[in-house]
């Protein structure tokens, strides 16, 4: 899906037009230069970590990387959800 988003095409269009050899090339390219949006999250975490550490904090990149999706153990009710539940 990330490739379709980057190319501005639908999955159907990719299936119809992308050859197996071209897909293999895209997979190899993705290993070298990731296509997905998570790369931007890593870059942002690097900047945040550097800024915090330059100010004396003891931050690590793993603490700063956005974590998408919440596992069952980590499920928490957000402030908005809690407020809406009280209505």
C-alpha positions in Angstrom: 0.0 0.0 0.0 2.9 2.4 0.7 4.2 1.9 -2.8 0.7 2.7 -4.2 0.5 5.8 -2.1 3.9 7.0 -3.1 3.2 6.4 -6.8 -0.3 7.9 -6.6 -2.0 4.8 -7.9 -4.5 2.3 -6.7 -3.6 -1.3 -5.8 -5.7 -2.4 -8.8 -3.6 -0.2 -11.1 -0.4 -1.5 -9.6 -1.5 -5.1 -10.0 -2.4 -4.5 -13.6 0.8 -2.6 -14.6 3.6 -3.6 -12.3 5.7 -6.5 -13.6 7.4 -9.0 -11.2 10.8 -7.8 -12.1 9.9 -4.2 -11.4 8.3 -5.2 -8.0 11.6 -7.0 -7.1 13.5 -3.8 -7.9 11.1 -1.8 -5.7 11.6 -4.3 -2.8 15.4 -3.9 -3.2 15.1 -0.1 -3.2 12.8 -0.2 -0.1 15.6 -2.1 1.8 18.1 0.7 0.9 15.7 3.7 1.2 12.4 2.8 2.9 9.3 3.9 1.1 6.9 4.1 4.0 6.0 7.0 6.2 7.7 5.4 9.2 11.0 6.7 8.0 9.8 10.3 8.7 8.9 9.1 12.2 12.4 7.9 12.7 13.9 11.1 11.4 11.7 13.2 13.7 12.7 11.0 16.7 16.3 11.7 15.9 15.8 15.4 15.9 13.7 15.3 19.1 16.3 13.1 20.9 19.1 15.4 19.8 17.3 18.5 21.0 16.3 17.0 24.4 19.7 15.6 25.0 21.4 18.9 24.1 19.3 20.5 26.9 20.5 17.9 29.5 17.7 15.3 29.2 18.5 11.6 29.0 16.3 10.7 26.1 16.7 7.7 23.8 15.4 7.4 20.2 13.3 4.3 21.1 11.4 6.5 23.6 10.8 9.2 21.0 9.6 7.1 18.0 5.8 7.3 17.5 4.1 4.0 18.3 1.2 3.4 16.1 -1.6 1.1 17.3 -2.0 0.2 20.9 -1.7 -3.3 22.2 -4.4 -4.7 24.6 -2.0 -4.3 27.5 -1.4 -0.6 26.7 -5.0 0.3 26.0 -5.8 3.6 27.7 -8.8 5.8 27.4 -7.8 9.2 26.0 -9.0 12.4 27.6 -11.4 13.0 24.8 -12.8 9.5 25.0 -13.2 9.8 28.7 -15.0 13.2 28.4 -17.3 11.8 25.7 -18.1 8.8 27.9 -19.3 11.2 30.6 -21.9 12.8 28.3 
